[in-house]
Amino acid sequence: MIEAWELRKEYGGFVAVEGSSFSVDRGEVFGIIGPNGAGKTTTLKMLAGLLEPTAGEAEVAGYDVSETEMRHQLGFLPEESPLYEEMTPKTYLDFFADLYDVDSAVARERREETLDDLDLEHRNRQLGDMSKGMKRKVAIARSLINDPEVLIYDEPASGLDPLTTNYIIEFTERLAEEGKTIIFSAHNLFHVESICDRVAIMNEGEIVARGDLDRLQDEYGETTYHVYTTVEIPESVRENGRYRTVVESMEAVDERREQAQAAGGEVVDIRTEQSSLEEVFLNVAQSGRPGQ
């Protein structure tokens, strides 16, 4: 559904994005993450047809991103999404439905269904009188009014309260379950980890790693084993009536088991812990290794 080949964006002598290539399959949620200034938003805007690449090509839903028809297959939610504040949610969505040439009866039904799904009340209140969370829900509804195949969401829950944030993340998950193809970018890596099938990590304008979370964990993360014994052994810490030792390999686990048995005890629990996506991201960003 989405293909990008060697995308490059240069402003004067400054290269914002260099050689970005990736693909996103139908129904997949693909995350793009990175520090501020990494080139994430520039990449998303090139995919949405809002910025012309300096070099490279991209297709969305089978259309080159420069083609007008591509816009009808795309729902784009930028990080900052000013609304026409004198409008109401209903008039605002009807306005955009008309821009997309959506039949008025279809648009009304789609508008009400989407606002119901987003649990948005006060649909006749002016947007300027609404909270930030309510405005964000209206912006999400706008991205869906043309029933696009592909969604590009840049920080969809940025600056919102935890309750609204969780609602929007859950709603995005439901869209994926319904078969929408989604590119998702967020600074909150817990949200990315919970929703994305694969992730690309950008740094200084380049994709430095990509893959599903298991692959990124294997390549850049760490696995530790928390071994709980009934007796004290070297490097163990007493915890809730037991003794805990942290090691980094199964060979070390076996050594701790032998030490416990030699001391007249035994291993009663082993818990595996893996690096979070945030820890993986930090490892990748600090290493600066190019992705494969």
C-alpha positions as CSV (number, residue, x, y, z in Angstrom):
1,M,0.0,0.0,0.0
2,I,2.9,2.4,0.6
3,E,6.3,2.3,-1.1
4,A,9.1,4.7,-0.7
5,W,12.4,4.6,-2.7
6,E,15.4,6.6,-1.7
7,L,13.4,9.7,-0.5
8,R,15.5,12.8,0.0
9,K,14.5,16.3,1.0
10,E,16.9,19.1,1.0
11,Y,16.4,22.7,2.1
12,G,19.2,24.8,0.6
13,G,22.3,23.0,1.9
14,F,20.5,21.2,4.7
15,V,19.5,17.6,4.2
16,A,16.4,16.8,6.3
17,V,15.8,13.3,4.9
18,E,18.4,11.2,3.2
19,G,17.8,7.9,1.3
20,S,14.7,6.7,3.1
21,S,13.3,3.5,1.6
22,F,10.6,1.3,3.1
23,S,7.3,-0.4,2.4
24,V,4.1,-0.8,4.3
25,D,1.7,-3.7,3.6
26,R,-2.1,-3.5,3.5
27,G,-3.6,-3.6,7.0
28,E,-0.2,-3.0,8.7
29,V,0.6,-0.4,11.3
30,F,4.1,1.0,10.6
31,G,5.8,3.2,13.1
32,I,8.3,5.9,12.4
33,I,10.2,7.1,15.5
34,G,13.2,9.2,16.2
35,P,14.4,12.3,18.2
36,N,13.3,15.8,17.3
37,G,14.8,16.8,13.9
38,A,15.3,13.2,12.8
39,G,13.2,13.8,9.6
40,K,10.0,12.0,10.7
41,T,7.5,14.7,9.9
42,T,9.3,15.7,6.7
43,T,9.0,12.0,5.6
44,L,5.3,11.9,6.4
45,K,4.6,15.1,4.6
46,M,6.4,13.8,1.5
47,L,4.2,10.7,1.6
48,A,1.1,12.9,2.0
49,G,2.0,14.9,-1.1
50,L,2.5,18.1,0.9
51,L,6.2,18.3,0.3
52,E,7.9,17.5,-3.0
53,P,10.9,15.2,-2.6
54,T,14.2,16.6,-3.8
55,A,14.9,13.1,-5.0
56,G,13.4,9.6,-4.8
57,E,9.9,8.4,-5.3
58,A,6.9,7.3,-3.2
59,E,3.5,5.6,-3.9
60,V,0.5,5.5,-1.7
61,A,-2.4,3.0,-2.5
62,G,-0.9,2.5,-6.0
63,Y,-0.6,6.2,-6.9
64,D,2.4,8.4,-7.0
65,V,2.3,10.9,-4.2
66,S,2.2,13.8,-6.7
67,E,-1.1,12.5,-8.2
68,T,-4.4,14.2,-7.1
69,E,-6.2,10.9,-6.9
70,M,-3.8,9.7,-4.2
71,R,-5.4,12.3,-1.9
72,H,-8.7,10.5,-2.1
73,Q,-7.1,7.3,-0.8
74,L,-5.3,9.1,2.1
75,G,-6.3,10.4,5.5
76,F,-3.6,12.6,7.0
77,L,-3.4,13.9,10.6
78,P,-0.6,16.3,11.2
79,E,0.8,16.9,14.6
80,E,-0.6,20.4,14.5
81,S,-4.0,20.5,13.0
82,P,-5.8,23.9,13.2
83,L,-9.5,23.8,12.7
84,Y,-12.0,26.3,11.4
85,E,-13.1,27.4,14.8
86,E,-16.3,29.2,13.8
87,M,-17.6,25.9,12.4
88,T,-19.2,23.0,14.4
89,P,-18.0,19.4,14.0
90,K,-20.9,18.7,11.7
91,T,-20.4,21.6,9.4
92,Y,-16.6,21.1,9.4
93,L,-16.9,17.5,8.4
94,D,-19.5,18.2,5.8
95,F,-17.2,20.8,4.3
96,F,-14.4,18.3,3.9
97,A,-16.7,15.6,2.6
98,D,-17.7,18.1,-0.1
99,L,-14.1,18.7,-0.9
100,Y,-13.6,15.0,-1.4
101,D,-16.8,14.7,-3.5
102,V,-18.4,12.4,-1.0
103,D,-22.1,11.9,-1.6
104,S,-24.0,14.1,1.0
105,A,-26.1,11.2,2.3
106,V,-23.1,8.9,2.6
107,A,-21.1,11.8,4.2
108,R,-23.8,12.4,6.9
109,E,-24.0,8.7,7.8
110,R,-20.2,8.4,7.9
111,R,-19.9,11.6,9.9
112,E,-22.3,10.4,12.6
113,E,-20.9,6.9,12.8
114,T,-17.3,8.2,13.2
115,L,-18.3,10.8,15.8
116,D,-20.2,8.0,17.6
117,D,-17.1,5.8,17.5
118,L,-15.0,8.6,18.8
119,D,-17.6,9.3,21.6
120,L,-17.8,13.0,20.6
121,E,-20.6,14.9,22.2
122,H,-21.6,18.6,21.5
123,R,-21.6,18.2,17.8
124,N,-23.3,21.5,17.3
125,R,-20.9,23.5,19.5
126,Q,-18.4,25.8,17.7
127,L,-14.9,24.2,17.5
128,G,-13.4,27.3,19.1
129,D,-15.3,26.5,22.3
130,M,-14.1,22.9,22.4
131,S,-11.3,21.3,24.4
132,K,-8.0,20.2,22.8
133,G,-9.0,16.5,23.1
134,M,-12.4,17.1,21.5
135,K,-10.7,19.1,18.6
136,R,-8.3,16.2,18.1
137,K,-11.2,13.8,17.8
138,V,-12.8,16.0,15.1
139,A,-9.5,16.1,13.3
140,I,-9.3,12.3,13.3
141,A,-12.9,12.2,12.0
142,R,-11.9,14.5,9.2
143,S,-9.1,12.1,8.2
144,L,-11.7,9.4,7.8
145,I,-14.5,11.3,6.1
146,N,-13.4,10.1,2.6
147,D,-13.1,6.5,3.9
148,P,-9.4,6.3,2.9
149,E,-7.4,3.1,2.5
150,V,-4.3,4.7,4.1
151,L,-3.9,6.8,7.2
152,I,-0.8,8.8,8.2
153,Y,-1.0,9.9,11.9
154,D,1.7,12.2,13.2
155,E,1.5,12.4,17.0
156,P,-2.3,11.8,17.1
157,A,-2.4,12.0,20.9
158,S,0.2,14.8,21.5
159,G,-0.5,17.0,24.5
160,L,-3.8,15.3,25.5
161,D,-4.8,14.0,28.9
162,P,-4.2,10.3,29.7
163,L,-7.9,9.3,29.3
164,T,-8.3,10.9,25.9
165,T,-4.9,9.6,24.8
166,N,-5.8,6.1,25.7
167,Y,-9.1,6.4,23.8
168,I,-7.4,7.7,20.7
169,I,-4.8,4.9,20.8
170,E,-7.5,2.3,21.2
171,F,-9.5,3.9,18.3
172,T,-6.4,3.7,16.1
173,E,-6.0,0.0,17.0
174,R,-9.6,-0.6,15.9
175,L,-9.0,1.1,12.6
176,A,-6.1,-1.3,12.0
177,E,-8.3,-4.2,12.9
178,E,-10.7,-3.0,10.2
179,G,-8.0,-3.2,7.6
180,K,-6.7,0.4,7.4
181,T,-3.1,0.8,6.5
182,I,-1.5,3.1,9.0
183,I,1.8,5.0,9.4
184,F,2.0,6.1,13.0
185,S,4.5,8.4,14.6
186,A,4.7,9.3,18.3
187,H,7.2,10.4,20.9
188,N,5.5,8.1,23.4
189,L,7.2,4.9,22.5
190,F,4.9,2.8,24.7
191,H,2.1,3.7,22.4
192,V,4.2,2.8,19.3
193,E,5.2,-0.5,20.9
194,S,1.6,-1.4,21.7
195,I,0.1,-0.6,18.3
196,C,2.8,-1.1,15.6
197,D,3.6,-4.2,13.7
198,R,7.0,-2.9,12.4
199,V,9.0,0.2,13.2
200,A,11.6,2.4,11.4
201,I,14.0,4.4,13.6
202,M,15.2,7.6,12.1
203,N,18.2,9.7,13.2
204,E,19.7,12.7,11.5
205,G,17.5,12.3,8.5
206,E,18.3,8.6,7.9
207,I,16.6,5.3,8.8
208,V,19.1,3.6,11.0
209,A,17.1,0.5,11.9
210,R,13.9,-1.1,11.0
211,G,11.9,-4.3,11.5
212,D,9.4,-5.9,13.8
213,L,9.8,-5.4,17.5
214,D,11.2,-8.9,18.0
215,R,13.9,-8.3,15.4
216,L,14.8,-4.9,16.9
217,Q,14.9,-6.4,20.3
218,D,17.2,-9.2,19.2
219,E,19.6,-6.9,17.4
220,Y,19.7,-3.9,19.6
221,G,18.0,-4.8,22.9
222,E,19.1,-6.8,26.0
223,T,17.6,-9.8,27.7
224,T,18.1,-10.4,31.4
225,Y,17.0,-13.2,33.7
226,H,15.9,-12.6,37.2
227,V,16.7,-15.8,39.2
228,Y,14.9,-16.3,42.5
229,T,16.4,-18.8,45.0
230,T,15.5,-20.0,48.5
231,V,19.0,-19.3,49.8
232,E,21.5,-16.6,49.5
233,I,24.1,-17.0,46.8
234,P,26.8,-14.6,45.4
235,E,25.4,-11.2,44.1
236,S,21.9,-12.0,45.3
237,V,19.6,-9.5,47.0
238,R,16.9,-10.5,49.5
239,E,13.5,-9.7,48.2
240,N,10.1,-10.7,49.8
241,G,11.6,-13.7,51.6
242,R,13.6,-14.9,48.6
243,Y,16.9,-14.0,47.0
244,R,17.1,-12.5,43.5
245,T,20.0,-12.5,41.1
246,V,20.1,-10.8,37.7
247,V,22.1,-12.5,34.9
248,E,22.3,-12.1,31.1
249,S,22.5,-15.7,29.8
250,M,21.0,-19.1,30.4
251,E,24.5,-20.4,31.2
252,A,24.6,-18.0,34.1
253,V,21.1,-19.2,35.2
254,D,22.5,-22.7,35.3
255,E,25.4,-21.5,37.4
256,R,23.0,-19.9,39.9
257,R,21.0,-23.1,40.1
258,E,24.2,-25.0,40.9
259,Q,25.2,-22.4,43.5
260,A,21.7,-22.6,45.2
261,Q,21.9,-26.4,45.3
262,A,25.4,-26.3,46.8
263,A,24.0,-24.0,49.5
264,G,21.2,-26.4,50.3
265,G,18.5,-24.5,48.4
266,E,16.9,-24.3,45.0
267,V,15.7,-22.0,42.2
268,V,12.0,-21.3,42.7
269,D,11.4,-18.8,39.9
270,I,13.0,-17.4,36.7
271,R,11.6,-14.3,35.1
272,T,12.8,-13.0,31.7
273,E,12.9,-9.3,31.0
274,Q,13.5,-7.6,27.6
275,S,14.4,-4.1,26.7
276,S,11.5,-1.8,26.1
277,L,11.2,-0.1,22.7
278,E,12.5,3.1,24.4
279,E,15.6,1.3,25.5
280,V,16.1,-0.2,22.0
281,F,15.6,3.2,20.5
282,L,18.3,4.7,22.7
283,N,20.7,2.0,21.9
284,V,20.1,2.4,18.1
285,A,20.3,6.2,18.3
286,Q,23.6,6.1,20.2
287,S,25.1,3.5,18.0
288,G,24.2,5.2,14.8
289,R,24.4,2.0,12.8
290,P,22.6,2.0,9.5
291,G,19.6,-0.3,9.2
292,Q,19.6,-3.3,7.0
